[in-house]
Amino acid sequence: MKNFGNMLKQAQQMQSKMEEMQAKLAEAEHTGEAGGGMVSVTLSGKSEVRAVKIDPSLMTPGEQEVLEDLIVAAFNDARAKVEQSMQEQMSDLTGGLPLPPGFKLPF
């Protein structure tokens, strides 16, 4: 029973650390760029868009498709940074043990 009590205590500590990590990740912001920084998208740790910046030179008639592609690329860059940050945080939390394939944080 003593081992079970220790395991339960460790599980509670892990849950507490996970909640702290999730709160920290939700507050973090990551910015992705495209077009040499002419377009940038900033996401929260929950992948919510916080800001979009577009160089005024891109707002010319006939350049709509280029601008749309750059926004998508900047968003994908920012999202990759959010995912990398989550993986690093989880690695720290789990002591470097790899997570099972397909495991996602609860957000």
C-alpha positions as CSV (number, residue, x, y, z in Angstrom):
1,M,0.0,0.0,0.0
2,K,2.9,2.3,0.7
3,N,4.0,2.1,-3.0
4,F,0.4,2.9,-4.2
5,G,0.3,6.0,-1.9
6,N,3.6,7.2,-3.4
7,M,2.3,6.6,-6.9
8,L,-0.9,8.5,-6.2
9,K,1.1,11.4,-4.8
10,Q,3.4,11.4,-7.8
11,A,0.4,11.4,-10.1
12,Q,-1.1,14.4,-8.3
13,Q,2.2,16.3,-8.5
14,M,2.4,15.5,-12.3
15,Q,-1.2,16.7,-12.7
16,S,-0.4,19.9,-10.9
17,K,2.7,20.5,-13.0
18,M,0.7,19.8,-16.2
19,E,-1.9,22.4,-15.2
20,E,0.9,24.9,-14.6
21,M,2.5,24.1,-17.9
22,Q,-0.8,24.5,-19.8
23,A,-1.4,27.9,-18.2
24,K,2.2,29.0,-19.1
25,L,1.8,27.8,-22.7
26,A,-1.6,29.5,-23.1
27,E,0.0,32.8,-22.1
28,A,3.0,32.4,-24.4
29,E,3.0,34.1,-27.8
30,H,4.8,32.8,-30.9
31,T,5.3,34.8,-34.1
32,G,5.7,33.3,-37.5
33,E,6.9,35.2,-40.5
34,A,6.8,34.9,-44.3
35,G,8.1,37.0,-47.2
36,G,11.2,38.0,-45.4
37,G,9.2,39.4,-42.5
38,M,6.7,41.3,-44.7
39,V,3.9,39.3,-43.1
40,S,3.8,38.1,-39.5
41,V,1.2,36.2,-37.5
42,T,1.3,36.0,-33.7
43,L,-0.4,33.1,-32.0
44,S,-1.1,32.2,-28.4
45,G,0.0,28.9,-27.0
46,K,-3.5,27.7,-27.8
47,S,-3.0,28.6,-31.5
48,E,-5.4,31.5,-31.2
49,V,-4.5,34.4,-33.6
50,R,-3.4,37.4,-31.5
51,A,-2.0,39.7,-34.3
52,V,-1.4,39.9,-38.0
53,K,1.0,42.5,-39.5
54,I,1.3,43.1,-43.2
55,D,3.8,45.4,-44.9
56,P,1.8,48.1,-46.7
57,S,3.8,47.5,-49.9
58,L,1.9,44.2,-50.2
59,M,-1.5,45.9,-50.4
60,T,-1.5,46.6,-54.0
61,P,-4.2,45.6,-56.6
62,G,-3.5,42.3,-58.2
63,E,-1.3,41.0,-55.3
64,Q,-4.2,39.4,-53.4
65,E,-3.1,35.8,-54.0
66,V,0.5,36.6,-52.9
67,L,-0.7,38.2,-49.8
68,E,-3.0,35.3,-49.0
69,D,-0.2,32.8,-49.5
70,L,2.1,34.8,-47.2
71,I,-0.5,35.0,-44.5
72,V,-1.0,31.2,-44.6
73,A,2.8,30.6,-44.6
74,A,3.2,33.0,-41.6
75,F,0.4,31.3,-39.7
76,N,1.9,27.8,-40.3
77,D,5.3,29.1,-39.2
78,A,3.8,30.4,-35.9
79,R,1.8,27.2,-35.4
80,A,5.0,25.1,-35.8
81,K,6.7,27.2,-33.2
82,V,3.7,26.7,-30.8
83,E,3.9,22.9,-31.3
84,Q,7.7,22.9,-30.8
85,S,7.3,24.9,-27.6
86,M,4.7,22.4,-26.3
87,Q,6.9,19.5,-27.1
88,E,9.8,21.1,-25.3
89,Q,7.7,21.8,-22.2
90,M,6.3,18.3,-22.2
91,S,9.8,16.8,-22.5
92,D,10.8,18.9,-19.5
93,L,7.8,17.7,-17.6
94,T,8.2,14.0,-18.4
95,G,11.9,14.1,-17.8
96,G,12.7,13.6,-21.5
97,L,10.6,10.5,-21.9
98,P,9.0,10.5,-25.3
99,L,5.2,10.8,-25.4
100,P,3.1,8.1,-27.2
101,P,2.5,8.8,-30.9
102,G,-0.6,11.0,-31.3
103,F,-0.6,12.3,-27.8
104,K,-1.8,15.8,-27.6
105,L,-2.1,18.3,-24.8
106,P,-5.8,18.8,-23.8
107,F,-6.1,22.0,-25.9
